[in-house]
Amino acid sequence: MRVGIDIGGTKTHAILLEEGEIVDELVTVSGRGEEGVVRGTLDVLRALAQRNGSALDGSAFRTIGIGIPGTVDVGTGVITHAVNLGIRGAGLPLRERLREAAGIEVSVDNDVKATALGAASTLGLLAHHDVTYLNIGTGVAAATTLDGAILRGVGSMAGEIGHLSVDPQGEQCICGQTGCLETILGGGGIERRLRVVDEDLTPTDLFLDRPGIPGLARERDRVVGALAHACTLLATTYGADTIVLGGGVIRHVDGLVEAAVSLLEHRAQQSSFLAALAVAERLVTVPSSLPIAALGAAVVGIPQGERRRTALPGAQTRSRP
Protein backbone atom coordinates (compact mmCIF):
# COMPACT_ATOMS: atom_id res chain seq x y z
CA MET A 1 0.00 0.00 0.00
CA ARG A 2 1.16 3.52 -0.80
CA VAL A 3 0.42 6.68 1.19
CA GLY A 4 0.05 10.23 -0.08
CA ILE A 5 -0.19 13.13 2.39
CA ASP A 6 -0.99 16.67 1.28
CA ILE A 7 -0.17 19.02 4.17
CA GLY A 8 -1.90 22.35 3.64
CA GLY A 9 -1.95 25.54 5.63
CA THR A 10 -5.21 24.58 7.36
CA LYS A 11 -5.90 20.91 6.63
CA THR A 12 -4.00 17.72 5.93
CA HIS A 13 -5.47 15.25 3.43
CA ALA A 14 -4.08 11.71 3.41
CA ILE A 15 -4.98 8.81 1.14
CA LEU A 16 -4.04 5.13 1.09
CA LEU A 17 -3.65 3.49 -2.32
CA GLU A 18 -3.76 -0.19 -3.11
CA GLU A 19 -3.39 -1.36 -6.71
CA GLY A 20 -4.11 2.15 -7.93
CA GLU A 21 -7.33 2.63 -5.98
CA ILE A 22 -8.03 4.77 -2.92
CA VAL A 23 -8.88 2.36 -0.10
CA ASP A 24 -8.75 4.79 2.81
CA GLU A 25 -8.83 8.55 3.25
CA LEU A 26 -8.33 10.88 6.19
CA VAL A 27 -8.65 14.66 6.60
CA THR A 28 -7.35 16.39 9.72
CA VAL A 29 -6.37 19.87 10.89
CA SER A 30 -2.74 20.65 10.02
CA GLY A 31 -0.28 21.12 12.83
CA ARG A 32 1.67 24.37 13.04
CA GLY A 33 5.33 24.92 13.67
CA GLU A 34 8.01 22.26 13.34
CA GLU A 35 6.76 20.14 16.21
CA GLY A 36 3.14 20.48 15.16
CA VAL A 37 3.84 19.36 11.59
CA VAL A 38 5.88 16.34 12.74
CA ARG A 39 3.30 15.33 15.33
CA GLY A 40 0.39 15.81 12.93
CA THR A 41 2.08 13.74 10.21
CA LEU A 42 2.82 10.92 12.64
CA ASP A 43 -0.76 10.98 13.92
CA VAL A 44 -2.11 10.64 10.37
CA LEU A 45 0.23 7.78 9.54
CA ARG A 46 -0.56 5.95 12.77
CA ALA A 47 -4.29 6.32 12.15
CA LEU A 48 -3.99 4.94 8.61
CA ALA A 49 -1.86 2.03 9.82
CA GLN A 50 -4.21 1.16 12.69
CA ARG A 51 -7.32 1.41 10.53
CA ASN A 52 -5.74 -1.07 8.17
CA GLY A 53 -4.59 -3.55 10.80
CA SER A 54 -0.92 -2.73 11.30
CA ALA A 55 1.43 -0.74 13.50
CA LEU A 56 3.38 2.26 12.24
CA ASP A 57 6.85 0.99 11.41
CA GLY A 58 9.12 0.59 8.41
CA SER A 59 6.98 -2.22 6.98
CA ALA A 60 3.54 -0.61 7.38
CA PHE A 61 3.47 0.96 3.90
CA ARG A 62 5.24 0.33 0.63
CA THR A 63 5.94 4.03 0.03
CA ILE A 64 5.03 7.33 1.71
CA GLY A 65 4.99 10.62 -0.17
CA ILE A 66 4.35 14.06 1.28
CA GLY A 67 3.47 17.36 -0.41
CA ILE A 68 3.96 20.46 1.72
CA PRO A 69 4.10 24.25 1.17
CA GLY A 70 7.42 26.02 1.14
CA THR A 71 10.82 25.40 -0.38
CA VAL A 72 11.68 21.71 -0.22
CA ASP A 73 15.08 20.10 -0.68
CA VAL A 74 13.94 16.81 -2.18
CA GLY A 75 17.35 15.27 -1.56
CA THR A 76 17.28 15.82 2.19
CA GLY A 77 13.59 16.30 2.93
CA VAL A 78 14.22 19.67 4.60
CA ILE A 79 11.44 22.27 4.36
CA THR A 80 12.07 26.02 4.61
CA HIS A 81 9.97 29.16 4.12
CA ALA A 82 6.65 27.39 4.79
CA VAL A 83 5.26 30.53 6.44
CA ASN A 84 1.64 29.34 6.44
CA LEU A 85 2.73 26.41 8.62
CA GLY A 86 4.97 28.50 10.88
CA ILE A 87 8.19 26.92 9.56
CA ARG A 88 10.97 29.49 9.38
CA GLY A 89 14.67 29.84 10.04
CA ALA A 90 16.82 26.79 9.37
CA GLY A 91 13.77 24.77 8.42
CA LEU A 92 12.30 21.41 9.29
CA PRO A 93 14.18 18.18 8.45
CA LEU A 94 10.91 16.30 8.10
CA ARG A 95 12.32 13.13 6.53
CA GLU A 96 14.91 12.76 9.30
CA ARG A 97 12.44 13.52 12.08
CA LEU A 98 9.96 10.89 10.85
CA ARG A 99 12.72 8.32 10.46
CA GLU A 100 13.90 8.95 14.03
CA ALA A 101 10.38 8.90 15.47
CA ALA A 102 8.96 5.81 13.75
CA GLY A 103 11.65 4.17 11.64
CA ILE A 104 9.82 5.07 8.42
CA GLU A 105 11.15 6.41 5.13
CA VAL A 106 9.31 9.20 3.35
CA SER A 107 9.78 11.31 0.24
CA VAL A 108 8.91 15.02 0.39
CA ASP A 109 8.25 17.66 -2.25
CA ASN A 110 6.65 21.08 -2.56
CA ASP A 111 2.85 20.82 -2.65
CA VAL A 112 2.36 22.49 -6.04
CA LYS A 113 5.06 20.34 -7.63
CA ALA A 114 3.50 17.26 -6.08
CA THR A 115 0.09 18.28 -7.40
CA ALA A 116 1.55 18.67 -10.90
CA LEU A 117 2.59 15.01 -10.71
CA GLY A 118 -0.88 14.10 -9.46
CA ALA A 119 -2.60 16.02 -12.25
CA ALA A 120 -0.41 14.46 -14.94
CA SER A 121 -0.87 10.98 -13.50
CA THR A 122 -4.63 11.09 -13.01
CA LEU A 123 -5.06 12.45 -16.53
CA GLY A 124 -2.96 9.60 -17.88
CA LEU A 125 -0.40 12.08 -19.26
CA LEU A 126 2.71 11.48 -17.14
CA ALA A 127 4.33 9.00 -19.51
CA HIS A 128 3.97 10.71 -22.87
CA HIS A 129 3.09 14.38 -22.37
CA ASP A 130 4.63 17.46 -20.79
CA VAL A 131 2.19 19.02 -18.33
CA THR A 132 2.12 22.36 -16.53
CA TYR A 133 -0.08 22.70 -13.45
CA LEU A 134 -1.23 26.21 -12.53
CA ASN A 135 -2.46 26.55 -8.96
CA ILE A 136 -4.60 29.58 -8.18
CA GLY A 137 -5.59 29.68 -4.54
CA THR A 138 -4.62 32.19 -1.89
CA GLY A 139 -1.36 32.37 -3.81
CA VAL A 140 -0.35 31.62 -7.40
CA ALA A 141 2.29 29.13 -8.51
CA ALA A 142 2.95 26.64 -11.26
CA ALA A 143 4.95 23.46 -11.81
CA THR A 144 5.86 21.55 -14.95
CA THR A 145 6.56 17.89 -15.62
CA LEU A 146 8.98 17.12 -18.44
CA ASP A 147 9.34 13.49 -19.49
CA GLY A 148 7.64 12.45 -16.26
CA ALA A 149 9.92 14.46 -13.95
CA ILE A 150 9.43 17.84 -12.28
CA LEU A 151 11.33 20.78 -13.75
CA ARG A 152 12.92 22.38 -10.69
CA GLY A 153 15.40 25.09 -11.67
CA VAL A 154 17.91 26.75 -9.36
CA GLY A 155 16.78 26.44 -5.76
CA SER A 156 13.70 24.52 -6.97
CA MET A 157 12.14 27.90 -7.81
CA ALA A 158 10.97 27.13 -11.35
CA GLY A 159 7.28 27.93 -11.72
CA GLU A 160 7.00 30.68 -9.09
CA ILE A 161 5.14 32.89 -11.55
CA GLY A 162 2.98 34.39 -8.81
CA HIS A 163 5.93 36.62 -7.97
CA LEU A 164 6.44 37.94 -11.46
CA SER A 165 5.78 41.68 -11.34
CA VAL A 166 3.22 42.50 -14.04
CA ASP A 167 1.96 45.89 -12.81
CA PRO A 168 4.61 48.39 -11.61
CA GLN A 169 1.79 50.61 -10.29
CA GLY A 170 0.04 47.76 -8.50
CA GLU A 171 -0.25 46.52 -4.94
CA GLN A 172 2.62 45.71 -2.64
CA CYS A 173 3.24 41.95 -2.54
CA ILE A 174 4.28 39.99 0.55
CA CYS A 175 7.48 39.10 -1.31
CA GLY A 176 8.55 42.76 -1.27
CA GLN A 177 7.87 43.52 -4.94
CA THR A 178 5.10 45.61 -6.43
CA GLY A 179 2.31 44.40 -8.70
CA CYS A 180 3.06 40.67 -8.64
CA LEU A 181 0.71 38.40 -10.55
CA GLU A 182 -0.33 36.88 -7.22
CA THR A 183 -1.66 40.23 -5.97
CA ILE A 184 -4.04 40.35 -8.95
CA LEU A 185 -5.01 36.71 -9.43
CA GLY A 186 -4.57 35.18 -5.97
CA GLY A 187 -7.69 34.68 -3.86
CA GLY A 188 -6.44 37.00 -1.13
CA GLY A 189 -5.95 39.90 -3.54
CA ILE A 190 -9.32 39.34 -5.22
CA GLU A 191 -11.08 39.32 -1.87
CA ARG A 192 -9.37 42.51 -0.66
CA ARG A 193 -10.31 44.45 -3.79
CA LEU A 194 -13.90 43.18 -3.85
CA ARG A 195 -14.40 44.35 -0.26
CA VAL A 196 -13.41 47.83 -1.38
CA VAL A 197 -16.07 47.62 -4.09
CA ASP A 198 -18.67 46.29 -1.64
CA GLU A 199 -17.91 44.93 1.82
CA ASP A 200 -20.30 41.99 1.33
CA LEU A 201 -18.63 40.68 -1.84
CA THR A 202 -16.45 37.56 -1.91
CA PRO A 203 -14.56 35.93 -4.82
CA THR A 204 -17.51 33.58 -5.42
CA ASP A 205 -19.56 36.68 -6.36
CA LEU A 206 -17.22 37.64 -9.18
CA PHE A 207 -19.52 36.47 -12.00
CA LEU A 208 -22.86 37.31 -10.47
CA ASP A 209 -25.07 39.69 -12.43
CA ARG A 210 -24.96 42.75 -10.16
CA PRO A 211 -25.50 45.82 -12.41
CA GLY A 212 -25.84 48.05 -9.36
CA ILE A 213 -22.17 47.46 -8.50
CA PRO A 214 -20.17 48.80 -11.47
CA GLY A 215 -16.85 48.07 -9.82
CA LEU A 216 -17.62 44.36 -9.89
CA ALA A 217 -17.43 44.16 -13.69
CA ARG A 218 -14.13 46.03 -13.68
CA GLU A 219 -12.67 43.61 -11.13
CA ARG A 220 -13.99 40.63 -13.07
CA ASP A 221 -12.27 41.83 -16.25
CA ARG A 222 -9.04 42.34 -14.34
CA VAL A 223 -9.02 38.81 -12.92
CA VAL A 224 -9.99 37.17 -16.22
CA GLY A 225 -7.24 39.10 -17.99
CA ALA A 226 -4.70 38.03 -15.38
CA LEU A 227 -5.65 34.36 -15.76
CA ALA A 228 -5.40 34.56 -19.55
CA HIS A 229 -2.04 36.30 -19.17
CA ALA A 230 -0.77 33.59 -16.79
CA CYS A 231 -1.80 30.80 -19.17
CA THR A 232 -0.13 32.54 -22.11
CA LEU A 233 3.00 33.07 -20.03
CA LEU A 234 3.17 29.37 -19.20
CA ALA A 235 2.56 28.32 -22.80
CA THR A 236 5.37 30.55 -24.09
CA THR A 237 7.91 29.74 -21.37
CA TYR A 238 7.41 26.03 -20.63
CA GLY A 239 5.71 24.92 -23.82
CA ALA A 240 3.81 22.02 -22.24
CA ASP A 241 1.07 20.63 -24.44
CA THR A 242 -1.33 20.52 -21.49
CA ILE A 243 -1.95 23.23 -18.88
CA VAL A 244 -4.00 21.97 -15.94
CA LEU A 245 -5.88 24.58 -13.90
CA GLY A 246 -6.54 24.00 -10.22
CA GLY A 247 -6.70 25.55 -6.76
CA GLY A 248 -9.42 27.13 -4.68
CA VAL A 249 -10.11 30.09 -6.98
CA ILE A 250 -10.54 27.79 -9.98
CA ARG A 251 -12.82 25.44 -8.02
CA HIS A 252 -15.05 28.03 -6.40
CA VAL A 253 -15.30 30.97 -8.82
CA ASP A 254 -17.84 29.69 -11.34
CA GLY A 255 -17.39 31.09 -14.83
CA LEU A 256 -13.75 32.17 -14.45
CA VAL A 257 -12.16 29.47 -16.59
CA GLU A 258 -14.81 29.79 -19.29
CA ALA A 259 -14.31 33.57 -19.42
CA ALA A 260 -10.52 33.16 -19.68
CA VAL A 261 -10.95 30.65 -22.52
CA SER A 262 -13.19 33.11 -24.39
CA LEU A 263 -10.66 35.90 -23.92
CA LEU A 264 -7.80 33.69 -25.11
CA GLU A 265 -9.79 32.70 -28.19
CA HIS A 266 -10.58 36.35 -28.92
CA ARG A 267 -6.91 37.32 -28.57
CA ALA A 268 -5.94 34.47 -30.90
CA GLN A 269 -8.24 35.94 -33.56
CA GLN A 270 -6.29 39.21 -33.34
CA SER A 271 -2.79 37.69 -33.44
CA SER A 272 -1.32 35.00 -35.67
CA PHE A 273 1.34 34.40 -33.01
CA LEU A 274 -1.27 33.71 -30.33
CA ALA A 275 -3.31 31.66 -32.77
CA ALA A 276 -0.28 29.43 -33.34
CA LEU A 277 0.16 29.02 -29.58
CA ALA A 278 -3.45 27.78 -29.25
CA VAL A 279 -3.35 28.41 -25.51
CA ALA A 280 -7.09 27.89 -24.98
CA GLU A 281 -6.88 24.44 -26.55
CA ARG A 282 -4.21 23.37 -24.06
CA LEU A 283 -6.26 24.14 -20.95
CA VAL A 284 -7.60 21.24 -18.91
CA THR A 285 -9.43 20.93 -15.62
CA VAL A 286 -9.77 17.78 -13.54
CA PRO A 287 -12.91 16.69 -11.68
CA SER A 288 -13.08 18.35 -8.27
CA SER A 289 -13.87 14.93 -6.78
CA LEU A 290 -10.32 13.75 -7.54
CA PRO A 291 -7.89 14.57 -4.67
CA ILE A 292 -5.04 15.36 -7.05
CA ALA A 293 -2.88 17.00 -4.36
CA ALA A 294 -2.92 13.89 -2.17
CA LEU A 295 -2.57 11.65 -5.24
CA GLY A 296 0.41 13.73 -6.31
CA ALA A 297 1.94 13.30 -2.88
CA ALA A 298 1.56 9.54 -3.33
CA VAL A 299 3.40 9.81 -6.67
CA VAL A 300 6.22 11.68 -4.89
CA GLY A 301 6.80 8.53 -2.83
CA ILE A 302 7.00 6.25 -5.87
CA PRO A 303 10.52 5.73 -7.29
CA GLN A 304 11.07 7.66 -10.51
CA GLY A 305 11.41 4.54 -12.64
CA GLU A 306 8.05 3.17 -11.49
CA ARG A 307 5.91 6.31 -11.82
CA ARG A 308 4.93 5.92 -15.45
CA ARG A 309 3.77 2.35 -14.84
CA THR A 310 1.67 3.18 -11.79
CA ALA A 311 -2.09 3.49 -12.35
CA LEU A 312 -3.97 6.09 -10.32
CA PRO A 313 -7.68 6.83 -9.91
CA GLY A 314 -9.03 8.95 -12.76
CA ALA A 315 -6.36 7.98 -15.28
CA GLN A 316 -7.40 8.99 -18.82
CA THR A 317 -9.92 11.50 -17.39
CA ARG A 318 -9.46 14.65 -19.46
CA SER A 319 -11.92 17.52 -19.28
CA ARG A 320 -11.48 20.61 -21.43
CA PRO A 321 -13.10 23.71 -19.91
C-alpha positions in Angstrom: 0.0 0.0 0.0 1.2 3.5 -0.8 0.4 6.7 1.2 0.0 10.2 -0.1 -0.2 13.1 2.4 -1.0 16.7 1.3 -0.2 19.0 4.2 -1.9 22.3 3.6 -1.9 25.5 5.6 -5.2 24.6 7.4 -5.9 20.9 6.6 -4.0 17.7 5.9 -5.5 15.3 3.4 -4.1 11.7 3.4 -5.0 8.8 1.1 -4.0 5.1 1.1 -3.7 3.5 -2.3 -3.8 -0.2 -3.1 -3.4 -1.4 -6.7 -4.1 2.2 -7.9 -7.3 2.6 -6.0 -8.0 4.8 -2.9 -8.9 2.4 -0.1 -8.8 4.8 2.8 -8.8 8.5 3.2 -8.3 10.9 6.2 -8.6 14.7 6.6 -7.3 16.4 9.7 -6.4 19.9 10.9 -2.7 20.7 10.0 -0.3 21.1 12.8 1.7 24.4 13.0 5.3 24.9 13.7 8.0 22.3 13.3 6.8 20.1 16.2 3.1 20.5 15.2 3.8 19.4 11.6 5.9 16.3 12.7 3.3 15.3 15.3 0.4 15.8 12.9 2.1 13.7 10.2 2.8 10.9 12.6 -0.8 11.0 13.9 -2.1 10.6 10.4 0.2 7.8 9.5 -0.6 5.9 12.8 -4.3 6.3 12.1 -4.0 4.9 8.6 -1.9 2.0 9.8 -4.2 1.2 12.7 -7.3 1.4 10.5 -5.7 -1.1 8.2 -4.6 -3.5 10.8 -0.9 -2.7 11.3 1.4 -0.7 13.5 3.4 2.3 12.2 6.9 1.0 11.4 9.1 0.6 8.4 7.0 -2.2 7.0 3.5 -0.6 7.4 3.5 1.0 3.9 5.2 0.3 0.6 5.9 4.0 0.0 5.0 7.3 1.7 5.0 10.6 -0.2 4.3 14.1 1.3 3.5 17.4 -0.4 4.0 20.5 1.7 4.1 24.3 1.2 7.4 26.0 1.1 10.8 25.4 -0.4 11.7 21.7 -0.2 15.1 20.1 -0.7 13.9 16.8 -2.2 17.4 15.3 -1.6 17.3 15.8 2.2 13.6 16.3 2.9 14.2 19.7 4.6 11.4 22.3 4.4 12.1 26.0 4.6 10.0 29.2 4.1 6.7 27.4 4.8 5.3 30.5 6.4 1.6 29.3 6.4 2.7 26.4 8.6 5.0 28.5 10.9 8.2 26.9 9.6 11.0 29.5 9.4 14.7 29.8 10.0 16.8 26.8 9.4 13.8 24.8 8.4 12.3 21.4 9.3 14.2 18.2 8.4 10.9 16.3 8.1 12.3 13.1 6.5 14.9 12.8 9.3 12.4 13.5 12.1 10.0 10.9 10.9 12.7 8.3 10.5 13.9 9.0 14.0 10.4 8.9 15.5 9.0 5.8 13.8 11.6 4.2 11.6 9.8 5.1 8.4 11.1 6.4 5.1 9.3 9.2 3.3 9.8 11.3 0.2 8.9 15.0 0.4 8.2 17.7 -2.2 6.7 21.1 -2.6 2.9 20.8 -2.6 2.4 22.5 -6.0 5.1 20.3 -7.6 3.5 17.3 -6.1 0.1 18.3 -7.4 1.6 18.7 -10.9 2.6 15.0 -10.7 -0.9 14.1 -9.5 -2.6 16.0 -12.3 -0.4 14.5 -14.9 -0.9 11.0 -13.5 -4.6 11.1 -13.0 -5.1 12.5 -16.5 -3.0 9.6 -17.9 -0.4 12.1 -19.3 2.7 11.5 -17.1 4.3 9.0 -19.5 4.0 10.7 -22.9 3.1 14.4 -22.4 4.6 17.5 -20.8 2.2 19.0 -18.3 2.1 22.4 -16.5 -0.1 22.7 -13.5 -1.2 26.2 -12.5 -2.5 26.5 -9.0 -4.6 29.6 -8.2 -5.6 29.7 -4.5 -4.6 32.2 -1.9 -1.4 32.4 -3.8 -0.4 31.6 -7.4 2.3 29.1 -8.5 3.0 26.6 -11.3 5.0 23.5 -11.8 5.9 21.5 -15.0 6.6 17.9 -15.6 9.0 17.1 -18.4 9.3 13.5 -19.5 7.6 12.4 -16.3 9.9 14.5 -14.0 9.4 17.8 -12.3 11.3 20.8 -13.8 12.9 22.4 -10.7 15.4 25.1 -11.7 17.9 26.7 -9.4 16.8 26.4 -5.8 13.7 24.5 -7.0 12.1 27.9 -7.8 11.0 27.1 -11.3 7.3 27.9 -11.7 7.0 30.7 -9.1 5.1 32.9 -11.6 3.0 34.4 -8.8 5.9 36.6 -8.0 6.4 37.9 -11.5 5.8 41.7 -11.3 3.2 42.5 -14.0 2.0 45.9 -12.8 4.6 48.4 -11.6 1.8 50.6 -10.3 0.0 47.8 -8.5 -0.3 46.5 -4.9 2.6 45.7 -2.6 3.2 41.9 -2.5 4.3 40.0 0.5 7.5 39.1 -1.3 8.6 42.8 -1.3 7.9 43.5 -4.9 5.1 45.6 -6.4 2.3 44.4 -8.7 3.1 40.7 -8.6 0.7 38.4 -10.5 -0.3 36.9 -7.2 -1.7 40.2 -6.0 -4.0 40.4 -9.0 -5.0 36.7 -9.4 -4.6 35.2 -6.0 -7.7 34.7 -3.9 -6.4 37.0 -1.1 -5.9 39.9 -3.5 -9.3 39.3 -5.2 -11.1 39.3 -1.9 -9.4 42.5 -0.7 -10.3 44.5 -3.8 -13.9 43.2 -3.8 -14.4 44.3 -0.3 -13.4 47.8 -1.4 -16.1 47.6 -4.1 -18.7 46.3 -1.6 -17.9 44.9 1.8 -20.3 42.0 1.3 -18.6 40.7 -1.8 -16.4 37.6 -1.9 -14.6 35.9 -4.8 -17.5 33.6 -5.4 -19.6 36.7 -6.4 -17.2 37.6 -9.2 -19.5 36.5 -12.0 -22.9 37.3 -10.5 -25.1 39.7 -12.4 -25.0 42.7 -10.2 -25.5 45.8 -12.4 -25.8 48.1 -9.4 -22.2 47.5 -8.5 -20.2 48.8 -11.5 -16.8 48.1 -9.8 -17.6 44.4 -9.9 -17.4 44.2 -13.7 -14.1 46.0 -13.7 -12.7 43.6 -11.1 -14.0 40.6 -13.1 -12.3 41.8 -16.3 -9.0 42.3 -14.3 -9.0 38.8 -12.9 -10.0 37.2 -16.2 -7.2 39.1 -18.0 -4.7 38.0 -15.4 -5.7 34.4 -15.8 -5.4 34.6 -19.5 -2.0 36.3 -19.2 -0.8 33.6 -16.8 -1.8 30.8 -19.2 -0.1 32.5 -22.1 3.0 33.1 -20.0 3.2 29.4 -19.2 2.6 28.3 -22.8 5.4 30.6 -24.1 7.9 29.7 -21.4 7.4 26.0 -20.6 5.7 24.9 -23.8 3.8 22.0 -22.2 1.1 20.6 -24.4 -1.3 20.5 -21.5 -2.0 23.2 -18.9 -4.0 22.0 -15.9 -5.9 24.6 -13.9 -6.5 24.0 -10.2 -6.7 25.5 -6.8 -9.4 27.1 -4.7 -10.1 30.1 -7.0 -10.5 27.8 -10.0 -12.8 25.4 -8.0 -15.0 28.0 -6.4 -15.3 31.0 -8.8 -17.8 29.7 -11.3 -17.4 31.1 -14.8 -13.8 32.2 -14.4 -12.2 29.5 -16.6 -14.8 29.8 -19.3 -14.3 33.6 -19.4 -10.5 33.2 -19.7 -10.9 30.7 -22.5 -13.2 33.1 -24.4 -10.7 35.9 -23.9 -7.8 33.7 -25.1 -9.8 32.7 -28.2 -10.6 36.4 -28.9 -6.9 37.3 -28.6 -5.9 34.5 -30.9 -8.2 35.9 -33.6 -6.3 39.2 -33.3 -2.8 37.7 -33.4 -1.3 35.0 -35.7 1.3 34.4 -33.0 -1.3 33.7 -30.3 -3.3 31.7 -32.8 -0.3 29.4 -33.3 0.2 29.0 -29.6 -3.4 27.8 -29.3 -3.4 28.4 -25.5 -7.1 27.9 -25.0 -6.9 24.4 -26.5 -4.2 23.4 -24.1 -6.3 24.1 -21.0 -7.6 21.2 -18.9 -9.4 20.9 -15.6 -9.8 17.8 -13.5 -12.9 16.7 -11.7 -13.1 18.3 -8.3 -13.9 14.9 -6.8 -10.3 13.8 -7.5 -7.9 14.6 -4.7 -5.0 15.4 -7.0 -2.9 17.0 -4.4 -2.9 13.9 -2.2 -2.6 11.7 -5.2 0.4 13.7 -6.3 1.9 13.3 -2.9 1.6 9.5 -3.3 3.4 9.8 -6.7 6.2 11.7 -4.9 6.8 8.5 -2.8 7.0 6.2 -5.9 10.5 5.7 -7.3 11.1 7.7 -10.5 11.4 4.5 -12.6 8.0 3.2 -11.5 5.9 6.3 -11.8 4.9 5.9 -15.4 3.8 2.4 -14.8 1.7 3.2 -11.8 -2.1 3.5 -12.3 -4.0 6.1 -10.3 -7.7 6.8 -9.9 -9.0 8.9 -12.8 -6.4 8.0 -15.3 -7.4 9.0 -18.8 -9.9 11.5 -17.4 -9.5 14.7 -19.5 -11.9 17.5 -19.3 -11.5 20.6 -21.4 -13.1 23.7 -19.9 
